[in-house]
Amino acid sequence: KLVLDDKVNLKTLARRTAGMTGADLANILNIAAVRSSAENLRCIPTKYLEEAFDRVVVGLERRNPMSEQEKKLTAYHEGGHTLVSIGNSGADPVHKATIMPRGNALGVTWSIPEREKY
């Protein structure tokens, strides 16, 4: 039995996982549950659900360090995505931006639709 932390926003989680398969959702929950269990937590916090989502969608976190110049350029790049989203009234709101390398990406900016569009 999986127990989510009371602070987990199910509406945000549902919006973020729209279009995913049942296997993807099960994988996200399993990764988050294993991480929570390793820390002897009684419930799964939002932090571990977020990390699991990123891992399933983008890939494993890469540990090879970027140079300070690469970090700076990636931060400007992801910040640009965020600013364009903020300045565009038709864009979905930004949920999270990161320069943590995962998979083939040096950084990622996540937007979550506020409502169904299609």
N, C-alpha and C positions, 0 to 999 in steps of 0.2 A: 504494500500500500504506500503510495506517495503522498506526502503531506507538503503542501505549499505554505510558505510563510504568509501570515495575514497581510503583509504589506505588498505582496505580489498583485499588480494591477492586471486582472484577467482581461479587461477590455484592451489594454495596450498589447498584451501578449497575443490575443486573438488577432488584432490588426497587424501585428508584426509577422505572424505566421500564416497570413492569408495565402491560399494557393499551395501550401505545402502538403505533401502526402502524409498519410497516417504513419508511415515508416519514418519520415523525417521528424514528425512530432514525437514519436516514441524515442527516437535517437536523442533528440534534444533533452527530453525528460530523463532518459537514462544517464546521459553524460552529467547533467546537473545533479542527479541523485547520487551518483558515484562520488562526485566531488564533495557533496554535502556529507555523505557518509564517512568519507576519509577524514573529515574534520569533526566527526561525532556530533553533527547538528541534527536536531530532531525534525527539522523541516527544511525545505529547499528555498533559499532566498533568491530574490530577483537577480542579484549579481551573478549567481551561477547559471541561471536561465539565460541571461544575456551572453555570458561567455560560451555557453553550449550552442546557442543560436549562431554566434559568429563562427564557431568551429565547424558546424554543419554546413553553413552556407558559403563561407569564404575559405575555410581550411584551417589547418593547425597554425598556431602562433609560431613564427620563425624567430629563432634566437640569434641568428647572425646579426651582429650590430650594424646599424647604419651609421655613417659618418655624421658629424654635426651638420654638415652642409646638406646631406640627403634628408635628414630630419627636418631641417628648416624649409627646404623646398617642398617636401611632402606636406608639412603643416600649412604652408601658403596655398598649396593646391587644394587640400581638403577644406581649408578656410574659405577658399573661393567658391567651392560648391555650396557651402553653408550660406555665404553672403548672397549668392544668386538666388538660393531658395527663399531667404528672408525677403529679398527685394522683389520677388515674383509672386503676385497675389494668387496665381493659379497653381503654385507648387505645393507639394505636400510638406508639412512641417518636419524639420530635422529632428530626429530622435537621438542621434549619437554621431560623433565624428571622432576618428582616432588615427594616429599615425603608427599604431602597432602593426608591424608587417604580419600578414597572414596569407597563406597560399601564395599566389603570384602578385598579390596587391601589397604596395608599400603603406597604404592607408585606405580607409573606407569612410564614407559619409552615408549614414542610413536615414532615409525618410520613411515615415509611416503614414499611409493614407488615413484621413480622418473618417472616411465613409467609403462604402462600396461605390465603385465608379462604372463598373461594366456589368 
